[in-house]
Amino acid sequence: MDNGDKAKIYLLVNHPVTLLYFRKELISALINTNYVIGILTPFDEHFLDIGLLGVKVFETPMNRRGTNPIQDFSTFFKYLNILRKEKPDIVLSYTIKPNVYGGLACRVLGVPQIANVTGLGDSVENPGLLQKLVKFLLKIAFRKTHLVFFQNKSNKDYYEQQSLMRSEQTQLLPGSGVNLKKHSYIKYPQDDNTIRLAFVGRIIKDKGIAELLEAVAYVHANHPSVTCDILGPFEDDSFRYLIETYVSAGAGQYLGVSSDVHALLTTYHAVVLPSYHEGMSNVLLEAAATGRPVLTTRVPGCQEAFDEGISGFGFEPRSVDSLVEAIERFIALPHDQKATMGLAGSKKMEREFDRQIVVDAYMKEIENILAEKKNKVDKK
């Protein structure tokens, strides 16, 4: 190994903020184990913050939502050049483009890769030429991958059924897990004859924002004490006018982006997420850990975050009527039952979704790979 006897572990991501919010504990564990850590990520306002973690940072431009494979192949060559020069012992990749193009680079260079499928995404889920191309690239990229972590069983089953990798290459994780210290239980709000809901997420079609606005506007018109605030960045400007109209009707506020959602949740009675698909919704895990009931779609990556009628209510994706029904079921509960529901969600997170479970799984696989490499060297 280079750099004395220190192993080099490099992470490939499509957005710096995901490292700060969801992988920081893993990075700390890797650094504390005396590994050298490198991060390959696109540049944004959080880029410089990554360097403060005590890691090497490499800018790798990427159009996260682009669908031009020719343009995306520049990412592959960028990965290839950096990894060839840096010679990492193991690469960890997250999300579709780092998994595909990082996987291809790792295969060319013979570097062990641990991939993480955080959700299917449109390019895999929607039939068409792009889907065929992406599946073809995934099969090539994952053929020699050491392990692919999945955040929900449905995604894992889909990849295996499509023969994108062998079943022995896969393992299930509880999403990204939730930091139970950072997102600790907070006492449920007092009964003040209002019901304050919150949507937390990127403002895009696939988060079900259109259905949310219509459903809450309907409920608010019939129950003026019920509101739902919107927290999150605009990634689709076509929703700006709809949200302005929604706010002007008094159905809720648009609060922009917050660096401390946990503190904001103290004033809300429940979190609503009408997402069409998720790998595993971190928003729901964090809300539940905080002690807030969740109202969300019965889709993989959302339905695992709650127990029906115990810590939340489910509804059908893309259905305003089903969402309205779930909200009305929730607001009909006595205040003490809402609080009990929130506490049940917090206990569920403690049992099933502690982020340390995820960190331990990664550390185990990394140690296994390094032990295998050492054995091969010793036999020579």
N, C-alpha and C positions, 0 to 999 in steps of 0.2 A: 504494500500500500504506500501511496505517496504521503508526504508530510509526516515523516517519521512513521509511527505505528498508528496514526489516527486515520480512521476510515472517513471517506468523504461521501456524504449523503446530500443529494441535490433534489430540490422540489421544483416541479413544473406546474404553474398555475395560470389561470386566465385573468386574474384580477388580484391586486395586492391586498385589498380589504378582506378577502376571504381568509388569508393567512392570519391577519391580525385578530379577526373575530372567531375563527373556527379551528385554526391549526397552531395557535400560539403555544398551547400546552405541549403539543408534540415537539415543536421546535425547542422549547425549553428542556424537555426530557432528552432530546438528542444532544444538545449542547452540554448538559450536565453529565452525559455519558462520554464526553470528550470527543465527539465526532466533529468534523469540519462540515459546516452546512453552507450550501449554496442555494440561491433562489433565482429561478428564471421566470420573469413576469413582465407583462406590459407596464408601461409607465402611466401613473396617474397621481393624484394628490397624495396618495398614501405611500408612494414608492420610496421616498426618503425615510419614512418611518420604519420600513422593513429593515434597513441597514442598522437601525438602532437596536435591533434584537441581537446583534453580534454575529451576523451572517454576511456572506458575500452575496451581492445582488447583481444580476445581469438583466439588462433590458431586452425583452423579446417582444417586439411589436406584434399585435394580433387584433384582428377584427372579430370580437367575440361572437357577434351575431351575423357575420357575413357568411354567404353560402357559395362563394366562388372558390372552388378547389385549387385553381391555378394560383390565385392570390394567396391562398392558405399555405401552399407548398413553400412559400418563402419562410414560414414559421419552421417547417421541417429543416430547411437548410441552416437557419439560425441555430436551432437546437443542435444540429449535427456539428456545426463548427465549434460551438461553446463546449459541448460535452467531449468532443475529440481533444480539445485543448486542455480541459480541466481534469479529465480522466476520473470521474466519480466512481465509487465502488457500487453504489446503488442509486437508482432514480425513483422518486415517488412522484406520480402524476395524478392530477385531479381534473375532472370535466372532459368533455368529448375531444376538443382539439389538442390539448396537451397529452391526452391518452393516445390519440391516433398518431400525431406527428412526433411526439416524444417517444412513443412505442416504436415507430419506424426507425428513429435515430438510434434508440437503444439496441434494436435488432442488428442494425448495420455495425455498431461498435461493440456488440457483445456485452453490453452492460445490463445487469439484472434490473428489472423494472417491477415496481408494485404500483398498479393502477387503482384508481378509485372512481367508480361510476356513480356520479352524484344525481343521476336522473337520465331518462331516455333522451329527451330533447327532441325538437322538431325534425332534425335531420335524420334521426333514427326512427321516429314514430310515424312520420307522414310518408305514405307510399309515393314513389316517383323515382326519377333518375338519380337525384341526389341521395336518396335513401340507399339505392343499390350501390352507389359509389362508396358511401360511408361504410356500409357493411363489408364491402370488399376490402377496404383499407383496414378496418378493425380486425378482420380475420388475419391479415398479414401482420399487423402490428402486435396482436395478442398471441400469435402462434408460439413465441418463445418467452412470453411474459411469465415471470415467476408466480405472481398472484394478482388477482383482480378482486378488490373489495367492492361489495355492493351495499347500498344503503337501504334497500328494501327487497323483499323476497320476489316480488313481481318482476322487477327489473332483472334480477338474477336469473329467474326462470326464462324470461324472454331471450336473454343473451344465449343461454344454453340451448333453448329450442331452435334458435336461429343458427346454431353451431358456430358462434363467433369465438368460442373458446371451449376448452374441455372443462367438465364439471369439477375435476380435481384441482383446477386452477382458481377456483372461486371460493369466496368466504363472505359471510354476511356480517355487517356491522350495524349497530344501532344509530344509523345516520352519522353525523359528525359528533354525536353525543352533546351533552349540555354541561357547561361549567356550573356545578351546583353551588359553588361559593359565590361566584359572580351573580348568578341568577337564583338567589336564595328566596325562600318563601317570604312573602310580604302579606301582612294582615289584610283581609278583604275589606273593601270600602264600607263605610257606614251606610245604613239605609237612609237615603235622603229623597226618596220618591222619584229618582231619575234612574235611567239605565244608560250607561255610557259604554259603548262598544268601541273597539279599535281595529282597524286594518293596518297591518305593518307589512310592507313589501314593495317591490319595484312596481311601478305603475305601467303595466303592460297587459295586453289582452289575456294572456295565458294565466294570469293571476286571478282572473274572474272579476276584474274591476268594474266592467260594464254591468254585470249581473248584480254586483254589490250595490252600486249607486242606485239602480232601479229598485232593488228590494228594500233598501233602507229608506229611500224616499217614500215608498208605499207604506212601510211600517210607521215611519215618523208622522205621516199624514193622519194615521189612525190612532197613534199613540205619541203625542207630541213630546212626552218625557223621554223618549228613546232617541238617541243620536249615535252616530258612528263617525269617529274622526279618522282621517287618512294620514298615515305616516309613511314616507318613502319617496325615492327619487323618480322623476318622470323619465321613462325610457321610451315612451310613445306620446309625443306631444298632442296627438289627436284627442287625448282624454282631458286636456286642459280646460276646454270650454265646458265639457260635461261636469267636471269637478267644480268649476266656478258656479255653474247653475245649481248644483247640489248644495254648495255652501250657502249661496244666497237664499235658498229655500229653508235654511236652518236645520238641515238634516245632519250636519256635522261640520267640522273644520278641516282644512288642509294644513297640516303642521310641518310639512317639509321633511327634512332628514334630521334625525337626532343621533347623537353619539352615545346616548344613555337611554335606550328604550326601556331598560329595566326600571329606572326611576319613574319614567312616564307611566308605566303600567300600574303604578300604585293607585291611580285614580279611576281605573277602568274596571268594569264588571266582567268583561269577557273579550276575547280576541276572535275576530272573524277572518277566515281565509278561504275564499271560494276558488282556489287554484284548480286548474285542469289537470296538472301533473306535477309531481315533485320527486326528487330522489329521497330525501327525508327533510321535511320542513323544519329548519332551525327556529323559525319564528314560533311555530307551535310548541316545540320542545321548551323554548325559553319562557313562553307565556305560561305553560303548564307548570314548569318548575317554580315560577313566581307565585303560583296559586290562583291562576285565572282560568276559568273554564274556556274551552275552545269550541267554536262552531266552524266546521270545515267540511270539505267534500269527502265523499267515500271513494277516494282514489288512492292508489299506492303512494306512499310518502307522506300522506296526510292522515289516513285512517289508523295508522299505527300509533299516532300520538295521543289518542284518547280512547276511553272505553265508553261505548254508547250509553247515554243516560246516567253515567257514573261520574265522568270527568268532562263530558262535553256532548254535543249533538252533531250528527252527521247529516249531510244532504247531498243531493245529486249534482254533479258538475253541470255547468251551463244551464241551470234551471233556476230562474227567478222565483217561481212558485215554491220550489223545494227549499230554497234559502229563506224565503219569507216564513214558511212553516217552521223551520228550525229556530229562527229568531223569536217567533211568537211562542214556541214551546219554552224557550229559555226565559223570556220576560214574564211568563205566567207562573214560574216557580216562586215560592216564598223566598225572601231574602236569605234566610238561614240555609235553605237548600242550595242556593247559588254558592254560598260560602263553602259548604260541605263539598260541593262539586269541585271547587278550586283546590281544596286541600287534597282531595283524592287524586287530582292530576299531579300535584307536587309529589305525593308519595309514589306515584307511578314512575315519575322521572328518576327518583332516587333508586328505585328497584331496577329499572330497565335501561336507562339512558345516560347514566353517569359518563362523562367524557373520558374518565380514566380508563374505562373499558376499551375505548378506541385507541388511546395512547398505548396501553399494554399490548393490544393486538399488533400494532405496528412495530413496537420494540421487539416483540417475540420474533416476527418474521425477519426483521433486519438482523437480529442476532443469528438466526438460522442461516441466512444467506452468507453472512461473514464467516460463520463456522465452516460452512461448506467450502468457501473459497480458501480458507486456511488449510483445511484438510487436503485439498488438491495441491496446494503449494508444498505441504509437508511430504506428500507422496513423490514429488519430483526429485 
